[in-house]
Amino acid sequence: MKKATRVAIQGIKASFHEEAAFKFFGNDIQTIECSSFKQTCEVLEKKEADYVIMAIENSIAGSLLPNYTLIREYNFAVVGEVYLAIQLHLMALPGVKFEDIKFATSHPIALRQCVDFFYDFPHIQVIEGSDTAACAKKIREEQLTDTVAIANTLAAELYGLNIIERRIESNKKNFTRFLILKDDKSEQVKDINKASICFQVSNHVGALSKVLNIFAEQQVNLTKIQSMPVLGKRNDYYFYVDVEWNNMEGYDKAVRQALKYTVNFNIMGEYKKNDKV
């Protein structure tokens, strides 16, 4: 019997990370719950998981900068990506009515994404929790009849809660991009047309522009650039760049040329683009 693929997630079952894992791998997987993104990396490094799925950016909250550092420091390979629409629902124990609610709990980012909803109900006290799904689980375990959680449909189903209000997020076009990580850079990914790379350039006029123009000249599309300071070095930065291409030969040529003008050039992963939300 084939063993289920083990995927390390930040959070518990029914979290958005697990939902994203199901979307990428299918439902026949074993998710390994971790309390932090660093712990997911440790689990993968110890080969207690086959993959990590890690949020890297949100359309409202922006990039999760510490996660770029984790991927680089652990030298994991990015082998895929998945986009997940973030839909937030208000849920409570069966039988609880909206007028019974005194408290609402969820992850701080989820709460910030629902501020417009709670503006109309100032009597509801908002309480920050560690994880959207964990807040739903707590309501079930402690039988809290005056508290609602803000989480996804998966959490309501798993922990037996009723959805009182659907889609309470302020921005209905909210999505998160997740990267799929593996501790094996030799694995071949089929039909690659996207890459995540990291490099440094010297601190002089036009240095970064020179590198970016190399990719443009080879018809390689720059879809994202993110800078982060190099720890302990003033005016030194890591540049994290995502590129896409239709012609593999153009990408290969651009990489060879970029190597001449960069320091610590690292292809973090080459994979198939997946921008379906």
C-alpha positions in Angstrom: 0.0 0.0 0.0 1.4 3.4 -1.0 2.2 5.7 1.9 0.4 9.0 2.0 2.4 12.1 1.2 3.4 13.9 4.4 3.0 17.6 4.3 4.1 19.9 7.2 1.7 22.8 7.8 1.9 25.8 10.1 -1.2 25.6 12.3 -3.6 22.7 13.0 -6.0 20.7 10.8 -8.6 22.8 9.0 -6.3 25.8 8.9 -5.8 27.7 5.6 -2.5 25.9 5.2 -4.2 22.5 5.3 -6.8 23.8 2.9 -4.0 24.9 0.5 -2.3 21.6 0.9 -5.5 19.7 -0.1 -5.8 22.0 -3.1 -2.3 21.3 -4.3 -1.8 17.6 -3.4 -5.4 16.3 -3.1 -7.1 15.1 0.0 -5.2 11.8 0.3 -2.3 13.2 2.3 -1.0 13.2 5.9 -0.7 16.7 7.3 1.8 17.3 10.1 0.8 20.1 12.4 3.5 22.6 13.4 3.3 25.6 15.8 5.5 27.8 13.7 7.0 28.2 10.2 10.4 27.4 11.6 9.1 24.1 13.0 7.8 23.1 9.6 11.3 23.6 8.2 12.8 21.5 11.1 10.3 18.7 10.4 11.3 18.7 6.7 15.0 18.8 7.5 14.6 15.8 9.8 12.8 14.0 7.0 9.7 13.7 9.1 7.7 15.2 6.2 8.0 15.0 2.5 7.0 18.6 1.8 6.3 21.9 3.5 3.5 24.2 2.3 4.3 27.8 3.3 2.4 31.0 2.9 4.6 33.6 1.2 2.3 36.5 0.4 -1.2 37.8 0.9 -3.0 40.2 -1.5 -3.9 42.4 1.5 -1.2 41.9 4.1 1.7 41.7 1.7 4.8 39.4 1.8 5.7 37.3 4.8 9.3 38.4 4.9 10.7 36.0 7.5 9.6 33.1 5.3 12.0 34.2 2.5 14.8 34.0 5.0 13.8 30.5 6.2 13.7 29.1 2.6 17.1 30.6 1.9 18.8 29.5 5.1 17.4 25.9 5.0 18.3 25.8 1.3 15.0 24.1 0.4 13.8 23.7 -3.2 10.6 25.5 -4.3 8.9 22.8 -6.4 5.4 24.4 -6.8 2.9 27.1 -5.8 -0.8 27.4 -5.1 -3.1 30.3 -4.6 -6.0 30.1 -2.2 -9.0 32.5 -1.9 -9.3 33.5 1.7 -13.0 33.3 2.7 -13.7 34.0 6.3 -16.9 32.9 8.0 -18.5 33.5 11.4 -19.1 30.2 13.2 -20.5 29.0 16.5 -21.8 25.9 18.3 -25.1 24.6 16.9 -28.1 26.5 18.4 -26.2 29.6 19.2 -27.8 32.7 17.7 -26.2 35.9 16.6 -27.7 37.9 19.5 -26.0 35.5 22.0 -22.5 36.5 20.8 -20.3 38.4 23.2 -16.8 37.4 21.9 -15.2 36.8 18.5 -11.8 35.1 18.2 -9.4 34.4 15.4 -5.8 34.9 14.1 -4.9 38.6 14.2 -4.5 38.9 10.5 -8.0 37.4 9.9 -9.4 39.8 12.5 -7.9 42.7 10.6 -9.5 41.5 7.4 -12.9 41.7 9.0 -12.8 45.1 10.7 -15.7 46.5 8.6 -18.0 43.8 9.8 -17.3 44.3 13.5 -17.5 48.1 13.2 -21.3 47.6 13.0 -21.3 45.4 16.1 -19.3 47.3 18.8 -20.7 45.1 21.6 -18.8 42.1 20.3 -15.3 41.9 22.0 -12.6 40.8 19.5 -10.0 38.5 21.0 -6.8 37.4 19.1 -5.9 33.8 18.9 -3.0 31.7 17.6 -4.7 30.2 14.6 -8.1 30.4 12.8 -8.8 26.7 13.1 -7.5 26.5 16.7 -10.1 29.1 17.7 -12.9 27.0 16.1 -11.5 23.9 17.9 -11.5 25.7 21.2 -15.2 26.6 20.9 -16.1 23.0 20.3 -13.8 21.6 23.1 -14.9 24.2 25.8 -18.5 24.4 24.6 -18.4 28.2 24.4 -22.0 29.4 23.8 -21.2 33.1 23.8 -18.2 33.0 21.4 -17.8 32.8 17.6 -14.7 31.9 15.6 -13.6 33.4 12.3 -12.3 30.6 10.1 -12.9 28.7 6.9 -15.5 26.1 5.9 -13.1 23.3 6.5 -12.9 24.3 10.2 -16.7 24.5 10.6 -17.0 21.0 9.1 -14.2 19.4 11.1 -15.2 20.9 14.5 -19.0 20.7 14.1 -19.8 24.4 14.1 -22.6 26.2 12.3 -21.8 29.1 10.0 -23.8 32.1 11.2 -22.5 34.6 8.7 -20.6 33.9 5.5 -17.9 35.9 3.8 -17.4 38.6 6.4 -14.0 39.7 5.1 -13.8 43.3 4.0 -12.1 42.5 0.7 -13.7 39.7 -1.3 -10.7 39.5 -3.6 -8.4 38.3 -0.8 -6.0 35.5 -1.6 -2.8 34.0 -0.3 0.0 32.5 -2.3 1.7 29.4 -0.9 5.0 27.8 -1.9 5.6 24.0 -1.9 9.1 23.2 -0.5 11.1 20.0 -0.7 14.5 19.1 0.9 15.9 17.9 -2.4 17.1 20.2 -5.2 17.8 17.3 -7.5 14.1 16.5 -8.0 13.0 17.2 -11.5 9.7 19.2 -11.9 7.8 18.8 -15.2 6.8 21.6 -17.5 8.7 24.3 -15.6 8.0 27.9 -16.7 8.6 29.9 -13.4 11.5 30.3 -11.0 12.2 31.9 -7.7 15.7 33.3 -7.4 17.8 35.2 -4.9 20.9 37.3 -5.3 22.9 40.3 -4.2 24.4 43.1 -6.3 27.1 45.6 -5.7 26.1 49.0 -4.3 26.6 51.3 -7.2 24.3 53.1 -9.7 22.5 50.8 -12.1 23.7 47.5 -10.6 20.2 46.1 -10.0 18.8 47.6 -13.2 21.5 45.9 -15.2 20.5 42.5 -13.8 16.8 43.0 -14.3 17.3 44.3 -17.9 19.1 41.0 -18.7 15.9 39.1 -18.1 13.8 41.6 -20.0 16.1 41.3 -23.0 15.6 37.6 -23.1 11.7 38.0 -22.8 11.7 36.6 -19.3 8.9 38.2 -17.3 9.6 39.6 -13.9 6.5 39.0 -11.8 7.8 39.9 -8.3 10.8 41.5 -6.6 11.3 41.7 -2.9 14.3 43.1 -1.1 15.5 42.3 2.4 18.6 43.7 4.2 21.6 41.4 4.8 21.9 41.0 8.5 24.7 43.2 9.9 25.6 44.8 6.6 24.5 48.4 5.9 23.2 49.0 2.4 23.5 45.3 1.4 20.3 43.6 0.3 19.1 40.2 -0.8 16.8 40.5 -3.8 14.1 37.8 -4.1 12.8 37.7 -7.7 10.1 35.6 -9.4 10.3 35.2 -13.2 8.2 33.5 -15.8 9.0 32.5 -19.4 7.7 30.9 -22.5 11.1 30.0 -23.9 13.4 27.9 -21.7 16.4 28.8 -23.8 15.9 32.5 -23.1 15.6 31.9 -19.3 18.8 29.8 -19.3 20.7 32.5 -21.2 19.4 35.2 -18.8 20.6 33.2 -15.8 24.1 32.7 -17.3 24.4 36.4 -18.0 23.1 37.4 -14.6 25.7 35.4 -12.8 28.3 37.8 -14.1 26.8 40.8 -12.3 25.5 39.2 -9.0 26.8 37.7 -5.8 25.4 34.7 -4.0 23.1 33.9 -6.9 20.7 31.1 -5.9 18.0 29.5 -7.9 15.6 28.7 -5.0 13.4 26.6 -7.3 12.1 26.1 -10.8 8.5 24.9 -11.1 5.2 25.1 -13.0 3.3 28.3 -12.7 -0.1 28.0 -11.0 -2.1 31.2 -10.7 -5.6 29.7 -10.4 -7.4 31.1 -7.3 
